[in-house]
Amino acid sequence: MAETRFDICLDTVLAHEGGYADHPSDPGGATNMGITRKTLARWRQVSPWWALAKTEVRTLQLPEAARIYRDGYWLPVKAEQMPPGLDLALFDFAVNSGPNRAIRSLQSVLGVRVDGAIGPLTLNAINTRIAVAGAAGLIDALCDRRLSFLTRLSTFAVFGRGWSTRVKTIRQAALRAAGNSSTPSTSTKESKTMDILNGYKTYITAAIMLLAGLAQVLGVDLPTLDSGSAGHLIMEALAVIFLRKGLKGDIGQA
């Protein structure tokens, strides 16, 4: 049976999570394959969570861990609806910092309403951005935001090197999956500049159409335009501007 995207992404995540550990500085406590004692207790409906013996964490098997990852992290962030690469970046972020934070960070990067729930408009914003600029910039931006969050944690001094290496490795794997094997060589400033240009090129085109139409109305002869086209140019330019504004408003409500 061919591996699914979940299988592939889970293998990558587990390569970073490792086996059983019980680090005194880790707020998660006893952990195995990235599954904490509290998470396992909740999954098995053991309450209070500390009633679950640490030996249960130590003896956790991969099939059960995979089900926990799918139900607790993969499905909540709707990774199955994400394009290759972004699914991994978002999934690993969710595993490391929780689905809600991962989703909210993605929504912040997209510039849509940040509510921690991925709906049709958020998915549409993802598809629109990738169609215009590709997935690499979105993956980079999400990984940058994730790393920024991690550096502000009080335990960064203890776990920071490992976290930074993990984000770097996940970024590279995500970019390869997205069809962009290059490392994130595009600077943040250059990426933002391209985003700005992409966002305003519709308005620029409409403005040129509007100016050409007004020029004809004022009697300026433009040889490339037919004599009766001034009104059409003006109306089309206004339609483009207002349509763009309306679409942007709809996406902003995601």
DRENLO-520789 format. One record per residue: x, y, z of N, C-alpha, C in turn; residue number from 1. Coordinates in Angstrom, 2 decimals, decimal comma. Layout:
! DRENLO-520789
ATOM       nX       nY       nZ      caX      caY      caZ       cX       cY       cZ  num
ATOM        X        Y        Z        X        Y        Z        X        Y        Z  NUM
...
//
This chain:
! DRENLO-520789
ATOM       nX       nY       nZ      caX      caY      caZ       cX       cY       cZ  num
ATOM     0,84    -1,20     0,00     0,00     0,00     0,00     0,88     1,26     0,00    1
ATOM     0,56     2,17    -0,89     1,34     3,41    -0,99     1,16     4,25     0,26    2
ATOM     2,24     4,92     0,64     2,18     5,78     1,82     1,33     7,01     1,54    3
ATOM     0,54     7,40     2,50    -0,25     8,62     2,39     0,61     9,80     2,84    4
ATOM     0,10    11,01     2,60     0,82    12,19     3,08     0,91    12,17     4,60    5
ATOM    -0,12    11,66     5,27    -0,05    11,56     6,73     1,10    10,65     7,15    6
ATOM     1,24     9,49     6,52     2,32     8,56     6,86     3,68     9,22     6,68    7
ATOM     3,84     9,91     5,55     5,12    10,55     5,25     5,44    11,65     6,27    8
ATOM     4,45    12,47     6,54     4,66    13,57     7,49     4,88    13,05     8,90    9
ATOM     4,16    11,99     9,28     4,34    11,43    10,62     5,74    10,87    10,79   10
ATOM     6,27    10,21     9,76     7,65     9,70     9,84     8,63    10,84    10,10   11
ATOM     8,41    11,96     9,45     9,29    13,12     9,64     9,17    13,67    11,05   12
ATOM     7,95    13,75    11,55     7,72    14,26    12,90     8,36    13,34    13,93   13
ATOM     8,15    12,04    13,79     8,68    11,09    14,77    10,20    11,06    14,78   14
ATOM    10,82    11,39    13,66    12,29    11,45    13,62    12,81    12,51    14,57   15
ATOM    11,99    13,53    14,84    12,39    14,58    15,77    11,95    14,29    17,21   16
ATOM    10,87    13,56    17,35    10,33    13,33    18,69    11,12    12,31    19,49   17
ATOM    11,66    11,29    18,82    12,45    10,31    19,53    11,61     9,36    20,37   18
ATOM    12,28     8,67    21,30    11,61     7,69    22,14    11,21     8,25    23,49   19
ATOM    11,30     7,42    24,50    10,86     7,80    25,84    11,84     8,78    26,47   20
ATOM    11,28     9,81    27,12    12,09    10,80    27,83    11,27    11,36    28,98   21
ATOM    11,96    11,78    30,01    11,29    12,41    31,16    12,21    13,49    31,71   22
ATOM    12,38    14,54    30,90    13,30    15,64    31,24    12,67    16,51    32,33   23
ATOM    13,42    16,80    33,40    12,85    17,61    34,49    12,45    19,02    34,08   24
ATOM    13,04    19,56    33,01    12,71    20,92    32,56    11,60    20,94    31,52   25
ATOM    11,18    19,75    31,10    10,13    19,66    30,10     8,77    19,69    30,79   26
ATOM     7,95    20,72    30,53     6,64    20,81    31,19     5,72    19,65    30,84   27
ATOM     6,02    18,94    29,74     5,19    17,80    29,35     5,43    16,56    30,19   28
ATOM     6,57    16,55    30,92     6,88    15,40    31,75     7,23    14,18    30,92   29
ATOM     6,83    13,02    31,40     7,12    11,76    30,70     6,52    11,78    29,30   30
ATOM     7,35    11,48    28,31     6,93    11,57    26,91     7,51    10,42    26,12   31
ATOM     6,74     9,89    25,20     7,23     8,83    24,31     6,71     9,09    22,90   32
ATOM     7,63     9,13    21,93     7,30     9,46    20,54     6,54    10,78    20,46   33
ATOM     6,86    11,69    21,37     6,22    13,00    21,39     4,88    13,04    22,11   34
ATOM     4,37    11,90    22,55     3,09    11,82    23,25     3,33    11,97    24,75   35
ATOM     2,80    13,03    25,34     3,01    13,25    26,77     2,08    12,37    27,60   36
ATOM     2,42    12,30    28,85     1,60    11,52    29,79     0,17    12,06    29,86   37
ATOM     0,04    13,38    29,88    -1,29    13,99    29,94    -2,08    13,71    28,67   38
ATOM    -1,42    13,81    27,52    -2,09    13,54    26,25    -2,56    12,09    26,17   39
ATOM    -1,71    11,17    26,59    -2,07     9,75    26,55    -3,23     9,46    27,51   40
ATOM    -3,21    10,08    28,68    -4,29     9,88    29,65    -5,62    10,40    29,08   41
ATOM    -5,57    11,56    28,44    -6,78    12,12    27,85    -7,30    11,20    26,73   42
ATOM    -6,38    10,68    25,92    -6,74     9,79    24,84    -7,41     8,51    25,37   43
ATOM    -6,88     8,00    26,47    -7,41     6,76    27,05    -8,53     7,02    28,07   44
ATOM    -8,88     8,30    28,20    -9,96     8,71    29,10    -9,68     8,33    30,55   45
ATOM    -8,44     8,57    30,95    -8,03     8,36    32,34    -8,05     9,70    33,05   46
ATOM    -8,79     9,79    34,14    -8,89    11,05    34,89    -8,81    10,77    36,39   47
ATOM    -8,00    11,57    37,11    -7,11    12,62    36,61    -5,93    12,01    35,83   48
ATOM    -5,28    12,85    35,02    -4,26    12,34    34,12    -3,09    11,69    34,84   49
ATOM    -2,79    12,15    36,07    -1,65    11,59    36,79    -1,95    10,19    37,32   50
ATOM    -3,20     9,74    37,16    -3,53     8,36    37,54    -2,97     7,37    36,52   51
ATOM    -2,57     7,87    35,36    -1,94     7,02    34,36    -0,48     6,84    34,73   52
ATOM    -0,05     5,61    34,93     1,33     5,34    35,33     2,30     5,70    34,21   53
ATOM     3,49     6,15    34,60     4,50     6,49    33,61     4,90     5,28    32,78   54
ATOM     4,75     4,10    33,33     5,08     2,90    32,57     4,19     2,74    31,34   55
ATOM     2,97     3,31    31,40     2,09     3,27    30,24     2,63     4,13    29,11   56
ATOM     3,25     5,21    29,49     3,88     6,08    28,49     5,09     5,37    27,88   57
ATOM     5,88     4,74    28,73     7,08     4,06    28,27     6,77     2,93    27,29   58
ATOM     5,65     2,25    27,51     5,32     1,09    26,69     4,37     1,41    25,53   59
ATOM     4,13     2,69    25,30     3,27     3,11    24,19     3,81     2,57    22,86   60
ATOM     2,91     2,03    22,03     3,30     1,45    20,74     2,94     2,39    19,60   61
ATOM     3,64     2,23    18,47     3,49     3,13    17,33     2,07     3,20    16,77   62
ATOM     1,35     2,09    16,58     0,00     2,20    16,02    -0,92     3,11    16,84   63
ATOM    -0,84     3,02    18,16    -1,67     3,89    18,98    -1,20     5,33    18,90   64
ATOM     0,12     5,52    18,90     0,68     6,87    18,78     0,23     7,52    17,47   65
ATOM     0,21     6,74    16,38    -0,21     7,26    15,08    -1,66     7,72    15,12   66
ATOM    -2,51     6,96    15,79    -3,92     7,34    15,89    -4,07     8,64    16,69   67
ATOM    -3,27     8,78    17,72    -3,31    10,01    18,52    -2,89    11,20    17,68   68
ATOM    -1,83    11,03    16,89    -1,35    12,12    16,04    -2,38    12,49    14,98   69
ATOM    -3,03    11,50    14,39    -4,01    11,78    13,36    -5,22    12,53    13,94   70
ATOM    -5,77    11,98    15,02    -6,99    12,56    15,59    -6,73    13,85    16,36   71
ATOM    -5,55    13,96    16,98    -5,29    15,11    17,84    -4,60    16,28    17,17   72
ATOM    -3,94    16,03    16,02    -3,14    17,10    15,40    -3,38    17,22    13,89   73
ATOM    -3,30    16,11    13,16    -3,44    16,15    11,71    -4,82    16,62    11,27   74
ATOM    -5,85    16,00    11,82    -7,22    16,34    11,43    -7,65    17,72    11,93   75
ATOM    -7,34    18,11    13,17    -7,76    19,44    13,64    -7,23    20,61    12,80   76
ATOM    -6,01    20,47    12,22    -5,47    21,56    11,39    -5,83    21,38     9,92   77
ATOM    -6,66    20,35     9,63    -7,08    20,05     8,26    -5,89    19,89     7,32   78
ATOM    -4,86    19,21     7,83    -3,65    19,03     7,03    -3,91    18,24     5,75   79
ATOM    -4,96    17,38     5,78    -5,27    16,59     4,60    -5,77    17,46     3,46   80
ATOM    -6,17    18,71     3,75    -6,63    19,63     2,72    -5,55    20,62     2,30   81
ATOM    -4,37    20,48     2,89    -3,26    21,37     2,56    -2,42    20,79     1,43   82
ATOM    -1,79    21,63     0,63    -0,90    21,13    -0,41     0,35    20,52     0,22   83
ATOM     1,03    19,60    -0,48     2,26    19,01     0,05     3,27    20,08     0,46   84
ATOM     3,87    19,87     1,59     4,84    20,83     2,11     4,21    21,67     3,20   85
ATOM     3,14    22,37     2,86     2,44    23,15     3,88     1,80    22,22     4,90   86
ATOM     1,35    21,05     4,45     0,76    20,09     5,39     1,77    19,70     6,47   87
ATOM     3,01    19,44     6,08     4,05    19,07     7,03     4,39    20,22     7,98   88
ATOM     4,57    21,41     7,42     4,94    22,57     8,25     3,87    22,86     9,29   89
ATOM     2,60    22,77     8,89     1,51    23,06     9,80     1,33    21,94    10,82   90
ATOM     1,43    20,70    10,38     1,27    19,54    11,25     2,34    19,52    12,33   91
ATOM     3,60    19,71    11,95     4,68    19,68    12,94     4,56    20,83    13,92   92
ATOM     4,14    22,00    13,43     3,90    23,15    14,30     2,83    22,78    15,34   93
ATOM     1,76    22,13    14,89     0,67    21,74    15,78     1,14    20,74    16,83   94
ATOM     1,97    19,80    16,42     2,49    18,80    17,34     3,35    19,47    18,41   95
ATOM     4,15    20,40    18,00     5,10    21,07    18,88     4,45    22,10    19,81   96
ATOM     3,45    22,82    19,30     2,90    23,96    20,05     1,38    23,96    20,16   97
ATOM     0,71    22,94    19,64    -0,74    22,86    19,73    -1,42    23,30    18,44   98
ATOM    -2,51    22,62    18,05    -3,22    22,96    16,82    -3,72    24,39    16,77   99
ATOM    -4,23    24,90    17,90    -4,80    26,24    17,90    -3,75    27,29    17,54  100
ATOM    -2,59    27,19    18,15    -1,52    28,16    17,86    -1,04    28,02    16,43  101
ATOM    -0,92    26,79    15,94    -0,46    26,59    14,57    -1,44    27,21    13,57  102
ATOM    -2,73    26,99    13,80    -3,74    27,55    12,89    -3,74    29,07    12,96  103
ATOM    -3,72    29,61    14,15    -3,75    31,07    14,31    -2,53    31,72    13,67  104
ATOM    -1,38    31,07    13,77    -0,17    31,60    13,15    -0,30    31,59    11,64  105
ATOM    -0,85    30,52    11,09    -1,07    30,45     9,64    -2,04    31,54     9,19  106
ATOM    -3,10    31,75     9,94    -4,07    32,78     9,57    -3,45    34,17     9,65  107
ATOM    -2,57    34,39    10,61    -1,88    35,68    10,71    -1,01    35,92     9,49  108
ATOM    -0,31    34,88     9,06     0,54    34,99     7,87    -0,30    35,30     6,63  109
ATOM    -1,49    34,69     6,56    -2,37    34,89     5,40    -3,07    36,24     5,42  110
ATOM    -3,15    36,87     6,60    -3,85    38,14     6,71    -5,35    38,00     6,78  111
ATOM    -5,84    36,81     7,21    -7,27    36,61     7,37    -7,62    36,68     8,85  112
ATOM    -8,92    36,60     9,15    -9,35    36,68    10,54    -8,75    35,53    11,33  113
ATOM    -8,15    35,86    12,47    -7,48    34,86    13,30    -8,46    34,33    14,33  114
ATOM    -9,00    33,13    14,09    -9,97    32,55    15,01    -9,64    31,12    15,41  115
ATOM    -8,53    30,59    14,91    -8,11    29,25    15,30    -8,91    28,13    14,66  116
ATOM    -9,70    28,45    13,65   -10,51    27,43    12,96   -10,34    27,60    11,46  117
ATOM    -9,94    26,54    10,78    -9,74    26,61     9,33   -11,04    26,28     8,63  118
ATOM   -11,59    27,28     7,93   -12,82    27,12     7,18   -12,59    27,35     5,70  119
ATOM   -13,66    27,39     4,92   -13,53    27,54     3,46   -12,79    28,80     3,04  120
ATOM   -13,01    29,91     3,73   -12,35    31,15     3,31   -10,85    31,13     3,61  121
ATOM   -10,46    30,51     4,72    -9,04    30,36     5,00    -8,39    29,46     3,96  122
ATOM    -9,05    28,36     3,63    -8,52    27,47     2,60    -8,43    28,18     1,25  123
ATOM    -9,43    29,01     0,95    -9,41    29,77    -0,30    -8,23    30,76    -0,32  124
ATOM    -7,97    31,38     0,83    -6,84    32,31     0,92    -5,52    31,58     0,70  125
ATOM    -5,41    30,36     1,22    -4,21    29,55     1,01    -4,03    29,26    -0,47  126
ATOM    -5,10    28,78    -1,11    -5,02    28,43    -2,54    -4,71    29,64    -3,40  127
ATOM    -5,30    30,79    -3,06    -5,07    32,01    -3,83    -3,62    32,44    -3,73  128
ATOM    -3,09    32,43    -2,51    -1,69    32,87    -2,32    -0,73    31,94    -3,04  129
ATOM    -0,96    30,64    -2,94    -0,07    29,68    -3,59    -0,17    29,79    -5,10  130
ATOM    -1,38    30,05    -5,62    -1,55    30,20    -7,07    -0,79    31,41    -7,58  131
ATOM    -0,71    32,46    -6,79    -0,04    33,69    -7,21     1,47    33,62    -7,01  132
ATOM     1,90    33,12    -5,83     3,32    33,22    -5,49     3,97    31,88    -5,17  133
ATOM     3,25    30,78    -5,24     3,83    29,48    -4,91     3,76    29,21    -3,41  134
ATOM     4,09    27,98    -3,04     3,97    27,57    -1,64     5,18    27,93    -0,80  135
ATOM     6,34    28,13    -1,43     7,58    28,34    -0,68     7,50    29,54     0,26  136
ATOM     6,98    30,65    -0,24     6,91    31,85     0,59     6,00    31,66     1,80  137
ATOM     4,91    30,94     1,61     3,97    30,69     2,71     4,59    29,75     3,74  138
ATOM     5,30    28,73     3,28     5,98    27,81     4,20     7,05    28,55     4,99  139
ATOM     7,84    29,37     4,31     8,87    30,16     4,99     8,26    31,07     6,05  140
ATOM     7,20    31,76     5,68     6,58    32,71     6,61     6,03    31,99     7,84  141
ATOM     5,42    30,82     7,65     4,88    30,06     8,78     6,00    29,57     9,68  142
ATOM     7,08    29,08     9,10     8,22    28,61     9,90     8,88    29,77    10,64  143
ATOM     8,96    30,93    10,00     9,53    32,11    10,67     8,70    32,50    11,88  144
ATOM     7,39    32,49    11,72     6,50    32,85    12,83     6,60    31,82    13,96  145
ATOM     6,71    30,57    13,58     6,86    29,51    14,59     8,15    29,70    15,40  146
ATOM     9,24    29,96    14,71    10,52    30,14    15,40    10,48    31,37    16,29  147
ATOM     9,83    32,43    15,83     9,70    33,64    16,63     8,96    33,36    17,93  148
ATOM     7,91    32,54    17,86     7,17    32,17    19,07     8,06    31,36    20,02  149
ATOM     8,80    30,41    19,48     9,63    29,54    20,33    10,71    30,33    21,06  150
ATOM    11,28    31,32    20,40    12,36    32,09    21,03    11,87    32,90    22,23  151
ATOM    10,57    33,11    22,32    10,02    33,89    23,45     9,65    33,03    24,65  152
ATOM     9,77    31,71    24,51     9,43    30,83    25,61    10,54    30,81    26,66  153
ATOM    10,16    30,66    27,91    11,13    30,68    29,01    12,08    29,48    28,95  154
ATOM    11,64    28,38    28,32    12,48    27,18    28,23    13,35    27,16    26,98  155
ATOM    13,39    28,27    26,24    14,19    28,30    25,02    15,67    28,11    25,32  156
ATOM    16,11    28,61    26,48    17,52    28,46    26,85    17,91    26,99    26,97  157
ATOM    16,95    26,15    27,37    17,22    24,73    27,54    17,03    23,96    26,24  158
ATOM    15,92    24,22    25,55    15,56    23,44    24,37    15,74    24,19    23,05  159
ATOM    16,20    25,43    23,13    16,24    26,28    21,94    17,03    25,72    20,78  160
ATOM    18,20    25,14    21,04    19,01    24,62    19,94    18,27    23,50    19,21  161
ATOM    17,68    22,59    19,97    16,93    21,49    19,35    15,72    21,99    18,59  162
ATOM    14,99    22,95    19,16    13,82    23,50    18,49    14,21    24,19    17,18  163
ATOM    15,29    24,97    17,24    15,73    25,69    16,04    16,14    24,72    14,93  164
ATOM    16,84    23,66    15,32    17,24    22,65    14,34    16,02    21,96    13,75  165
ATOM    15,04    21,71    14,60    13,81    21,05    14,13    13,08    21,92    13,11  166
ATOM    12,91    23,19    13,42    12,22    24,09    12,50    12,98    24,18    11,17  167
ATOM    14,29    24,25    11,25    15,10    24,32    10,03    14,92    23,07     9,17  168
ATOM    14,95    21,90     9,82    14,80    20,64     9,09    13,41    20,50     8,50  169
ATOM    12,39    20,86     9,27    11,01    20,80     8,78    10,82    21,76     7,62  170
ATOM    11,40    22,94     7,71    11,30    23,92     6,62    11,87    23,33     5,33  171
ATOM    13,05    22,73     5,43    13,69    22,17     4,24    12,89    21,01     3,66  172
ATOM    12,36    20,14     4,53    11,56    19,01     4,06    10,26    19,50     3,43  173
ATOM     9,67    20,53     4,01     8,42    21,08     3,48     8,64    21,71     2,11  174
ATOM     9,74    22,43     1,96    10,04    23,05     0,67    10,31    22,00    -0,40  175
ATOM    10,98    20,92    -0,02    11,20    19,84    -0,99     9,87    19,22    -1,42  176
ATOM     9,00    19,00    -0,45     7,69    18,41    -0,76     6,85    19,33    -1,64  177
ATOM     7,08    20,64    -1,47     6,32    21,62    -2,26     6,90    21,80    -3,66  178
ATOM     8,01    21,11    -3,94     8,61    21,21    -5,26     9,64    22,30    -5,36  179
ATOM    10,08    22,81    -4,21    11,10    23,85    -4,19    12,22    23,35    -3,29  180
ATOM    13,22    22,70    -3,88    14,27    22,06    -3,10    15,30    23,03    -2,56  181
ATOM    15,25    24,27    -3,01    16,23    25,25    -2,55    15,94    25,62    -1,11  182
ATOM    16,98    25,98    -0,39    16,81    26,47     0,96    16,20    27,85     0,89  183
ATOM    15,64    28,37     2,00    14,97    29,66     1,95    15,95    30,80     1,70  184
ATOM    16,35    30,95     0,43    17,34    31,97     0,09    16,73    33,34    -0,08  185
ATOM    15,42    33,39    -0,32    14,75    34,67    -0,49    14,66    35,37     0,85  186
ATOM    15,15    36,58     0,93    15,12    37,31     2,20    13,69    37,69     2,54  187
ATOM    13,47    37,92     3,84    12,15    38,32     4,30    11,72    39,62     3,63  188
ATOM    12,65    40,55     3,49    12,33    41,84     2,88    11,92    41,65     1,42  189
ATOM    12,67    40,81     0,69    12,34    40,56    -0,72    10,99    39,90    -0,84  190
ATOM    10,70    38,94     0,06     9,41    38,24     0,02     8,27    39,20     0,26  191
ATOM     8,43    40,11     1,23     7,38    41,08     1,52     7,17    42,02     0,35  192
ATOM     8,29    42,40    -0,33     8,17    43,28    -1,48     7,36    42,63    -2,59  193
ATOM     7,62    41,33    -2,82     6,87    40,61    -3,85     5,41    40,51    -3,49  194
ATOM     5,11    40,28    -2,20     3,73    40,21    -1,75     3,00    41,53    -2,00  195
ATOM     3,69    42,63    -1,73     3,09    43,95    -1,93     2,77    44,17    -3,41  196
ATOM     3,76    43,83    -4,28     3,56    44,02    -5,71     2,42    43,16    -6,22  197
ATOM     2,37    41,91    -5,76     1,28    41,02    -6,18    -0,06    41,55    -5,72  198
ATOM    -0,10    42,14    -4,52    -1,34    42,63    -3,97    -1,87    43,85    -4,69  199
ATOM    -0,97    44,66    -5,26    -1,39    45,93    -5,87    -1,38    45,93    -7,39  200
ATOM    -0,92    44,83    -8,02    -0,82    44,89    -9,48    -2,19    45,00   -10,14  201
ATOM    -3,23    44,46    -9,49    -4,58    44,60   -10,03    -5,00    46,06   -10,05  202
ATOM    -4,70    46,77    -8,94    -5,05    48,19    -8,86    -4,27    49,01    -9,89  203
ATOM    -3,01    48,66   -10,10    -2,18    49,39   -11,06    -2,76    49,24   -12,47  204
ATOM    -3,13    47,99   -12,82    -3,73    47,75   -14,14    -5,02    48,54   -14,31  205
ATOM    -5,86    48,52   -13,27    -7,13    49,24   -13,33    -6,91    50,75   -13,46  206
ATOM    -5,89    51,26   -12,76    -5,60    52,69   -12,81    -5,18    53,11   -14,22  207
ATOM    -4,37    52,27   -14,88    -3,95    52,58   -16,25    -5,14    52,60   -17,18  208
ATOM    -6,05    51,63   -17,01    -7,27    51,60   -17,84    -8,12    52,85   -17,60  209
ATOM    -8,23    53,24   -16,32    -9,04    54,42   -15,98    -8,45    55,69   -16,59  210
ATOM    -7,13    55,84   -16,50    -6,46    57,03   -17,04    -6,61    57,08   -18,56  211
ATOM    -6,48    55,91   -19,21    -6,62    55,88   -20,67    -8,03    56,29   -21,09  212
ATOM    -9,04    55,81   -20,33   -10,41    56,18   -20,65   -10,66    57,66   -20,45  213
ATOM   -10,16    58,22   -19,33   -10,34    59,65   -19,07    -9,62    60,50   -20,12  214
ATOM    -8,45    60,01   -20,56    -7,70    60,75   -21,58    -8,52    60,87   -22,86  215
ATOM    -9,20    59,82   -23,26   -10,03    59,87   -24,46   -11,22    60,82   -24,27  216
ATOM   -11,80    60,78   -23,07   -12,91    61,68   -22,79   -12,48    63,13   -22,93  217
ATOM   -11,26    63,43   -22,52   -10,73    64,79   -22,58   -10,20    65,15   -23,96  218
ATOM   -10,30    64,24   -24,92    -9,91    64,56   -26,29    -8,50    64,18   -26,66  219
ATOM    -7,80    63,49   -25,76    -6,44    63,06   -26,09    -6,53    61,85   -27,01  220
ATOM    -5,87    61,93   -28,15    -5,95    60,87   -29,15    -4,98    59,75   -28,79  221
ATOM    -5,54    58,55   -28,53    -4,72    57,36   -28,28    -4,95    56,40   -29,44  222
ATOM    -4,00    56,31   -30,37    -4,20    55,56   -31,61    -4,55    54,10   -31,40  223
ATOM    -4,11    53,51   -30,31    -4,34    52,08   -30,13    -5,74    51,76   -29,66  224
ATOM    -6,55    52,81   -29,37    -7,89    52,59   -28,85    -8,93    53,01   -29,88  225
ATOM   -10,03    52,28   -29,94   -11,12    52,64   -30,84   -11,85    53,86   -30,31  226
ATOM   -12,53    54,54   -31,21   -13,15    55,80   -30,85   -14,22    55,66   -29,78  227
ATOM   -14,89    54,56   -29,71   -15,97    54,44   -28,74   -15,60    53,70   -27,49  228
ATOM   -14,29    53,51   -27,20   -13,89    52,63   -26,11   -13,68    53,33   -24,78  229
ATOM   -13,75    54,65   -24,72   -13,47    55,38   -23,48   -14,40    54,96   -22,36  230
ATOM   -15,68    54,94   -22,63   -16,64    54,57   -21,61   -16,45    53,15   -21,12  231
ATOM   -16,14    52,27   -22,04   -15,92    50,88   -21,66   -14,70    50,74   -20,76  232
ATOM   -13,64    51,45   -21,08   -12,43    51,40   -20,27   -12,70    51,88   -18,85  233
ATOM   -13,41    52,99   -18,74   -13,70    53,54   -17,41   -14,55    52,57   -16,59  234
ATOM   -15,59    52,02   -17,20   -16,46    51,11   -16,48   -15,73    49,83   -16,09  235
ATOM   -14,90    49,30   -16,98   -14,16    48,09   -16,66   -13,15    48,33   -15,55  236
ATOM   -12,50    49,50   -15,58   -11,53    49,82   -14,54   -12,21    49,91   -13,18  237
ATOM   -13,36    50,58   -13,12   -14,09    50,69   -11,86   -14,58    49,33   -11,39  238
ATOM   -15,00    48,50   -12,31   -15,47    47,16   -11,95   -14,34    46,34   -11,34  239
ATOM   -13,15    46,42   -11,94   -11,99    45,68   -11,42   -11,65    46,13   -10,01  240
ATOM   -11,63    47,45    -9,79   -11,28    48,00    -8,49   -12,26    47,54    -7,42  241
ATOM   -13,55    47,68    -7,70   -14,54    47,32    -6,69   -14,65    45,82    -6,50  242
ATOM   -14,45    45,04    -7,56   -14,46    43,59    -7,42   -13,29    43,14    -6,56  243
ATOM   -12,13    43,71    -6,78   -10,94    43,38    -5,98   -11,17    43,73    -4,52  244
ATOM   -11,76    44,89    -4,28   -12,02    45,33    -2,91   -13,00    44,39    -2,22  245
ATOM   -14,05    43,98    -2,96   -15,03    43,08    -2,37   -14,46    41,72    -2,06  246
ATOM   -13,63    41,19    -2,99   -13,01    39,90    -2,75   -12,07    39,94    -1,56  247
ATOM   -11,30    41,02    -1,45   -10,38    41,15    -0,32   -11,16    41,20     0,99  248
ATOM   -12,30    41,89     0,98   -13,13    41,95     2,20   -13,67    40,60     2,58  249
ATOM   -14,08    39,79     1,58   -14,61    38,47     1,87   -13,53    37,57     2,47  250
ATOM   -12,34    37,59     1,88   -11,26    36,77     2,38   -10,87    37,19     3,80  251
ATOM   -10,94    38,49     4,05   -10,59    38,99     5,39   -11,51    38,51     6,46  252
ATOM   -12,69    38,00     6,09   -13,62    37,47     7,08   -13,39    36,00     7,38  253
ATOM   -12,35    35,39     6,75   -12,09    33,96     6,97   -11,71    33,70     8,41  254
//
